[in-house]
């Protein structure tokens, strides 16, 4: 297996609007980020993934880009951005930028030209079609509810938008579009960035026939929301589309392979077999993909907003498939939350009585699997989901569109709100909680999105002062990963895959073995190591229970009988021994 810096790195994701506001306008900005670089350096992360800071009308919080080579006024200037990059590099950290090229903003100059006339030079930069029988060209649903087509009166045709109607899809069939994208990517790389996170990159190739979702081809079992709508998810015609690998190999040849960078692609509805096609090193496409299989374990047949309890055995099955299938072929990305997902301690842990131990337990999982760990801002202090008082307090376009559509279909208000409390993207987007002051130290003004009321108890100032905090535990996890190649490069074997309380696995590398045991419940649990696993003088590398309990564990670890362990609620333990 090739050793590389991006396999050995830990990535920290910044959502710019919500990280730190420097000028009191209530919106996070680049000077705010610069003021917190020492905090990130103290945590020990190696790479910052910066969500979009490009010029944008902000219909989808920056994922609708109107100028790919300029900085949004709310966030600062290009000079500010250059200072950020320099500050990161001075501290030995790297920067990857969000690449959003499945679609642009409808306010991008290309689209403004494209809609002028059917014969315009830029018309073919986007996907335009005439209507059928007075309706849309096909029955595809947008990811953000409703039709994926918008009628434009100027030329009496429809354009495709898989997301917001202000996010028209670029036409990757047009080689000029691809060249424009590669030129823009090269421009940023020449400015010194260290790679890209690529937004919904596996959607860039569509079946050029654009058939109906329900035309003769069975729908994908994706759990994507149809909702109470006449439009349907047409993913079989644009997810992992017919030319996607051709495009990515071309991108790699013309741009990516010419720099020492890291790439991670957001890949909707990929299986481990699909994922391998994107990340196998001999295919020359991407380094990693973000898959969504784990993010669907609590979704029912109706999709994201159809809530169901998750099962630990299903989580283990998904992780195990990705760990084993990609081993020695490609590389995993490991995450449990981000700007599009609910807070992980609320979703997979316990955000009340056992918030700290369960957040540490989940962090242990992320940092002891094979693959690059991704920390989402606030995760390192155990930030939680939020219940905003009214639907009017929410800002997320996906949430608001869903509420409107489901309400119109007669779904009960409280039922909709319960789904929003669990799954809304705004759960992750409430501003970073720096201290216990009025606006959590995020801004001196009125924050763009409400601060979570629990910021009086959960904040960075408290975490830095408490040696037993989640922050300091994460710092130790990152240190251990840097000190032990087995955590980065070791293979993986799950133990007791059907157990619904404990998640345990063995990592092996050269002459070492690592045992990870995680209690996913609020009750004490007993663990019996499989009889076929032999060990020799195990050392307890880390446990999330400190104080006397932790000291006793450490002192007794070499005499531990790993075939009979007693674990506290949400306890995590990691043992290392020589073979």
N, C-alpha and C positions, 0 to 999 in steps of 0.2 A: 504494500500500500504506500502510495506517495505521501510523504509528509509535506504539509504546506502551512503557511501562517494562518490561513482562514479556517483550516480545520482546528487549529489550536486556539482560536480566538473566541471570546464571548462578546456578543453584539448587544448594544443597548439602543432601543428604539425611542426616538423623540418625536412626539406629536406637537408641532411648533405652536399651535394656537393655545395649547394648554400647559406648556412647560414652565415658562417664566416670562413675565411682562416687565419690561424695563422702563416704559414711559407713561404708565398709568392709564392707557386707553382700554385696558381690560382684555387685551389680546396678547398672547405670548409672542415673542419676537427673537430675532437673532442676537441682538445685544444681551437679552435675557439669558439665552443659552451660554453665551461667552462668560457671563458672570458665574455660571455653575460648572465650568470645566474642571475646576479643582475637586468639586464634589464627585464628578464622574470618574476622575483619576483616582480618588480615594477608594471608590467602589472597586476599581481594578479592571473595568471593562476595557476591551481593546479596540472595538469598532463602534462608531455611532452610525445608526441608520436614521437618516433625516427624512421624515415624510415631506411631501412637496412644499417647497417655499417659492415656487415659480409664480410669475404673474398670472392671476386668475380672478374671475368674477366671484369665485367662492360659492358656487351652487352646491358643490359636493366637497366643501372644505379643502380646496386646492387640488383635488383630483380632476378638475376641469381646467386645463391649462390654456391660457390665451397667448402666452409667449414663453417658449421653452428656455430662452437664454436671457431672462431677466428675473429679478426678485420682486415678489409681491410687496407693494408699498407698506402694508400693515406690518410686514416682518422686518423691514429695513432696506438696506441698499446692497449692491454687489460688493461694495467696499466692506460692509459689515460681514457679508458671507466670506470674503477672502480672509478677514481677520479670524473668523471662526475656524476655517480650515487651517490657518497657520497656528492657532492656539492648540488645536487638536494634535497636529503633527509635532509641535514643540514638546508635548507631553507624551509622545510615543503612541498616540491613538490615531486611528484611521477614520475616514468618512466615506460612507456610501450614500448615494442619492437615490431618491425614488424616480424610476423611469416609467412614465405613464404614456404609452404609445399605442394602446388599443383604440384610444379615442383622444380627441382634443376638446377644448371648449368650443361652443358655437360662436364665441367671440374671437377666436383665433383668426388671423388674417386669411389663412387658407380657406376657412369655411365661409367667411364673409364674401370672398370671391366666388367660391363654389356655388353659392345660392343665387348668384346674379343672373345666370342663364344656363340653359342646358348645354350650350356650346362653350362655356367658359373653360379656360385652360386648367383651372383647379377643380372642375366638376368631378373628375375621376379620382380626386384625393379622398373622396368620401363615397358612401354606398347609397346611391339614389335609385329609386324605382318608381314607375307609375303605379297608381292604385289599381285594385281589382274590384270590379263591380261596386264602385263607389266606396270601397273600404281600403284598409291597409294592404300592402303587397303580400303579407302572410300573417299567420296568427301568433307570431312569437311574442312572448311576454318579456318585459324589461325586468331586470333583477330588482328594480326599484318600484315594481307594481305597474299595472297597465300595459299598454302596447309598447313594443320596442320600435315603433315607427311614429314619426311626426310629419304631418302634412305641412308643406311649405307653399304658401299661396303665390309666391313670386313666380315659380316655374310649374306650379300645379303637380309637384311630385312629392314623394315621401323620402325621408332619409332615415337610416337605421341608427338607433341608439340603444345599445344593450343595457345602458344605465340611465342616467337622467336625460331628459330631452335636450338639455344643454350640454350633453356629452356625445356628439355625433361620432360614430365609429369611423376610424381611418380605413382606407381601402388598401390593404397590404398587397393586393394583386397588382397594384400599380408600382412598377420598379422605381419610379421617381419618388414616390412616398418613402420607400425603403431607403433610398439614397439620402433623402433629407433627414431621416431619423438617424442614420449612421453618422452623418456629418455633425448633427447636434450632439450625439453621444461622444464623438471624438473631441469636440470642442470642450466638453466638461472634463473629460479625462486629461486633456492637455492642460487644464487648469489645476490638475493635481489631485482629483478625487481618486478614491481607492476601489470603486466598484459601483454596482447598481443593484437595487431591489426593484424587480420588474413587475409592475402592476398587471394583474390578470393577463399575463403574457401568453397563456395557452389558448386565448380566445381570438388571437389576431388573424387566424385563417378561417374563413367561412366557406361553406359549400356555395360556389358561385350561383347555383340554381336557386338558392334561398327557398327551399320547399317548406310547406307548412310543417309545424311540429308534429302533427298527427297524421301526416300523409304516408301511410303504408309502412312506416318504420316504427317499431315499438319504442315508447319513450324510455329514456334512461332512468334507472332507479336511483335518482339523485336526491330525492327529498327536497328539491328546490321548490319554492312556493309557487303554486298556481294561484292559490288564494281563491276567493269567490269571484272569478273572472272568466271572461270568454277567451282570454289569451293563455297560451300554454308555453311551458319551458321547452325551447327548441334546441337544447344543448347538443343533441346528437349531430347537429348541423354546424356547430361552431366551437364546441369544446374539443381540444386536441384535433383541430381541423385538418383538412387534407394536405396542406402545405406547411404546417406549423414547424415541423422539424427542418424542412428545407430553409425556411426563413431564419431560424435560429442558427443553423450551421453557416448560413451566409453572413449573419451578424457576427458570429464568432470569428469567421475568417477575415472579415473586413475591419472589425473593430476590436473585439474582446481579446483575441489571441495576441494582440500587439502590446498589451500592457500586463503588469503583474497585479491583477485585481481579483476581487471576489464578486460572484453574481449569484443572486437567489431570485427565482421566479415564483410569483404567486400563481398557483396552478389550480384552477377550479376543477373539482370532480375528477381528480386523478387517483388511480389505484397505484399500489407499489410497482406493478408491471409498467404502467404508463410512466410513472416517475423515473424509472430506470432509463427509459428512452431519452429523457431530458438531461440526466446527470451522469450517465456512464462516461468515464473519462475518455474512452476511445471514440465517442460520438461527437465530441467537440461542440457542445451546446452550452449548458449552464453548469455551475458547481453544485447547486442545491435547488430544491423547490419547496415552497410552503404548500402542503396538502391540507385538505379540510376534513378528512375522515374523522379525526378526533373531535372536531368542532361540531359534528353532527350526532354525537352519541346521545344527546338529550333532545333530539328532534324527532317528532312522530311522522306519520305518513304525510301530513299536510305541510311539512317543511319546517323551516327555522322557527316559526312562531307557534308551532304545534308542540307544546311542551310534553316531555315524558322523562321519567327518572333515568339517569344513566346507570350502567352496570360496570363494575370494575373489570369483570372478565372481558367485556367488549373493549374497554380501553386497553387492556393488556394484549388482546388479540391484534388490535390495530397497530400498536407500537411494535409488537413482536414481528409482524409481517414486514413492516418498513425496516426494522433493524436487521433482519436476517436477509431479506431480498437484496438490499443495497450493499451489504457488507462485501468489501473487496471489489465492488463495481463502481459505486458512486458514493455520495455523501448525503447524510440526513441534515435537515434543519429541525431543531426542537423548540417548540413554543407551546404555551397553554393559554396565552391571551395576547391581544394586540389592539390597535385602534379600531378594529372592526368587530371585536369580540368582547363579551362580558368579562369582568374581573375574575381571575382564576380562583382566588381564595373564596369568592362567593359561589362560584360555579362547581368547583371540584373539591373544595375544602369546607371549612366551617368559619364563617366570618363574624361569629359572636364569641362564644365561650372559648373556642380553641383557635382563634384567628392566627395568633403567632405560631404555635406549633404546626398548624396545618399549612400555613404559607411556607414555612421552612421545609416541611415534608415535600410539598409540591416542587419547591426549588431544588431539593435534593434529586428528585426524579429528573428534572430538566438537565441538571449539570452532571449526571452520572450515566447518561445514555451515550451511545456513539452518535456523534453529530454535533453541529455548532449550536450552542444555546442562544436563544434570543430573549432578552429581558425587556419587558415593556415598562415605560416610565411609571413609577409608583408601585410596581410589583415588588420592588426591593424594600418597601416599607409596609407592604400588606394593604394597599388601598383596596376598597371594596366597591361593589355595586351601589347604586343610589336609587331612591324612590323620590323622584321630583313630584311636587304637589299636584301639578296639572299637566295635561298634554301640551298646553301652551308654553310650558317651561322647557320642552324638548326642542332641540335644534336639528337633529339628524334627519336628512331628507328621506332615508329609507324608512325610518320609524314613522315620520309624519305621513308619508304616502301610504304606508300600510294601514295606519289608523283611519285615514280617510276612506280607503277602499273597503276595509272590513266594516266600518261604521255604516257606510252606504248599503252594505249587504245585510245589515240588521244584526251583526254580531254585538253582543252585550258589551257596553263600555268597560265594565270592570274586568271582564274576561280579557279584553284587548290589553288593558293596562297591566294585568298580571304577566302577560307575555312580554310586555315592554320592560317591566321591572327586571325580568330575568335576562332578556336577550338584546335590548336596545344597545346600539353602538355608543350612545351617549354615556353608558355606564363606564366606559373606558376613557371618555373624553372630558370628564370633569377635571378642572385644573389641578395641577400638582400641588400637594399639600406640604408646604415648606415649614410652617410653624402654626401656632394656635391662635394667631391674630385674626382679625375680622375676615379677611379674604385669604387666609392661610398663607400669607406671605407671597402669594402669586402676583398680586397687583395692588396698587394704591387706589385704583379706580373701581368701576363696576365690571366684574368678570363677564366675558361673553357667554359663558354657560355657568349655571349655578355651581358653587362649591359644595362638595359633599358635607352635610352637617357634622359628620363624625371627625372633621379635621381638627377639632379641639383635642382629640385623643390620639389620632393617627397622623403623624407628621414627621418630617425629616429631622427637625431639631431634637425631638424626643428620641428618634432612632439612633442618631449619632451619639447621644449622651448615654445610652443604655448598652453596655457591653454584650448583653444577651438579646439584642434586637435582631429583627429579620435582616436589616441592612448588614450588620457585622457577620451574620451567618452566611449571607450571600458572598460577602467579601472572602470569607474562609473557603467557601465552595470554589470560587474562582481561583484562589491560590492553590488549592489542592489539585485542581484540574491542570494548572500550569506545572505542578511538581511531579505529577504521575502520568506518564505516557499511557498507562493502562486505561485511564479514564477517557482519554481522547481516542486511542486507537484499538483498544481491546475489543474482542468479539463479544457476543451477547447470547445468553441462554436464559430463557424464562423458567422459573420454577413454579410449580403448582398453578398452572394457567387458569384453572376453574375456580380458584379461591376468590370469594367476593369481598373479603376483608383485607387481605394482605397482598401486596405486589412485591415479589422478590425475584431477583435475577442475579446471575453470575456473569462477570466480565473476565476474560482471560487474555493475557498478552505476555509473550515470551515466557518467563518463569514465574509469573505472578497470577494471582486470582483476586477478584474483588467481589464481595457479596453485598448487595443492597437489599435492605428489608424496609418496607414502607407500610405503615398501618393507615389505611384510608377510612377509619371509623373513629367515632367518639367513645369507644369502649376499649378497655385493655384486651390485648389479643396474645395468644400463644403461637409461636412459630417453631415448627420442626423442620430442620434442614433435611433435604433428601438424603437417604442413607448412602447413596452412591457418590456423594460429594465428600471428598477428604480434604482436610486442611491441617495446617501446621502453624501453631502459635499465632493466631489471628491478632492483628492490631486494629483497634477501633480508630478509624480515621476521623470520623465525625458523627455526632448525634445531635439532634435538635432539642434535646432536653439537657439543660445546663445545670448549674448549681451542684449540690451534693450528688444528685443522681448521675450527672455527667462525669463527675470526678470518680465516683465508684465504678462506673462502666469502664472508664479509661484504665484505671488501675487494675481492674480484673479482666481486661479484654483478652490477654494472652492465655488466661485459664478458662475463658468462656467455653461453655458447651453450646456450640452453634446449632446442635441438633435439638436444643430446647431453650428458646428465648422467650422472655415475657416483655411485651411492648406496651407502653402507655398509649393513651389516645393520640392518634396522628403522629406517633413517634417514627422517626427515620434513623436508621443506623447503616453505616458503611464500614465494612471490615476488609482489611487487606492482609494477604499472607503470601509467602514464597512457596512455590511448588517444589 
